[in-house]
Amino acid sequence: MASTIKEKYQNEVIPALKEKLGIKNVMALPKITKAVINIGFGRMLVAKSTKDEQRKLVDYVIDNLAQISGQKPFATKAKKSIAAFKTREGMILGAKVTLRGQRLYDFLGKLINVALPRSRDFQGISESAVDSSGNLNIGIKEHIAFPEISPERSMMILSLEVTVGTNAKSREKGLALFTLLGFPFKKQQ
C-alpha cells in the first residue's frame, strides 16, 4: 500500500505535474517531505486528579500514537505555567511524531485509503486545508478510524492533527500535488 503512493508519485504524478505546472525540471516539482501527527491532551490531563491517573493517560496516548504512526512519539511539555489553564512549566500536554521516508509513505497510504473514508461523517477534505505554503492540515476527530486501534479496547476517543509538509512554494502547487496523489477533497459546487 505504502509503496503504491511512492510509485504513484514517480509514475503518474510527476508527468502530470510537469504538464499541469509547466515545469520541466523534475527537481523543481513539489513533493511531500514529512508528516507530523500531533495529539494534544492537556485539558483531559488537568481533569485527572491523581498522578497515577495522569501517568496512565499519558501512557495510553503515547501508545496509541505509536501504533498509528509505527514510530515512538515524544511528549511535548508546557513552556511556561499558566494558572487559568491549570498548567505548570514542564507538564506534559501532548505527544507528536514526525514521519519521513518509508514510514511517511506507509502512513499516507493508510490515511488516504483507510482512515479518512472510515471517519464518521467524512465528506472530503476542504481545499482551504491547504495553506499558502502548500502544506495540508487535517483534523481527525476519532483515532479509532485507523485500523491498528481496536475500538473495543479504547479507554477514550482521541482527536489528532495531521500536517503533511511539502516543498511547494504556493497553495496552487500544493493543491495540485495532493489532488494528483489521490487525497479526497470535497467536490466544488
Secondary structure, DSSP 8 states (H G I E B T S, - for coil): -HHHHHHHIIIIIHHHHHHHHT---GGGS--EEEEEEEEE-HHHHHH--SHHHHHHHHHHHHHHHHHHHSS--EEEE-SS-BGGGTB-TT-EEEEEEEE-HHHHHHHHHHIIIIIHHHSTT---B-GGGB-TTS-EEEEES-GGGSTTS-GGG-SS---EEEEEEE--SSHHHHHHHHHHHT--B----
